């Protein structure tokens, strides 16, 4: 299973930014983000402490469900 970070890179660089692309771009630029993680708890905890924008945790939760569905 590829990491959540790797999954999110498909959302990077949107010409018209969305919350998904904003989160992916932030993850790419954040050198401390757990890039190799496949753990919901690890990534969720990191986002809660380092929230890049108000809707980020909700966007993450929705995308995590897509990630789990698509990667399994």
C-alpha positions in Angstrom: 0.0 0.0 0.0 1.4 3.4 -0.9 1.5 6.1 1.7 -1.3 8.6 2.2 1.2 11.3 1.2 1.9 9.5 -2.1 -1.9 9.2 -2.7 -2.4 12.9 -2.0 0.2 14.0 -4.5 -2.4 13.3 -7.2 -4.2 16.4 -6.0 -1.2 18.7 -6.1 -0.9 21.7 -8.4 -4.5 22.3 -9.4 -4.8 25.4 -11.6 -8.0 26.3 -9.7 -7.1 25.5 -6.1 -9.5 23.3 -4.1 -9.3 22.3 -0.5 -7.9 19.0 -1.6 -5.1 20.6 -3.7 -4.4 23.1 -0.8 -3.9 20.2 1.6 -1.7 18.3 -0.9 0.4 21.4 -1.6 0.8 22.0 2.1 1.8 18.4 2.7 4.4 18.6 -0.1 5.9 21.8 1.4 5.9 20.6 5.0 9.2 18.8 5.5 8.0 17.4 8.9 4.8 15.8 7.5 4.9 12.0 8.0 5.3 11.2 4.3 5.8 7.5 4.7 2.8 6.9 7.0 -0.2 4.7 6.3 -1.6 5.3 9.8 -4.7 7.4 10.2 -3.9 8.2 13.9 -0.4 9.4 13.1 -1.5 11.7 10.2 -4.7 12.9 11.9 -2.7 13.8 15.1 -0.1 15.6 13.0 -2.8 17.6 11.2 -4.5 18.5 14.5 -1.3 20.0 15.8 -0.2 21.7 12.6 -3.5 22.5 10.9 -2.8 24.5 7.7 -6.3 25.9 7.2 -9.7 25.6 9.0 -11.2 22.8 6.9 -8.0 20.7 6.6 -9.0 18.0 9.2 -12.4 17.5 7.6 -10.9 17.4 4.1 -8.4 14.8 5.4 -11.1 12.6 6.9 -13.0 12.5 3.6 -9.9 11.9 1.6 -8.7 9.2 4.0 -11.9 7.2 3.3 -11.2 7.5 -0.5 -7.6 6.5 0.2 -8.6 3.4 2.1 -11.2 2.4 -0.5 -8.9 2.9 -3.5 -5.7 1.4 -2.0 -7.3 -1.8 -0.7 
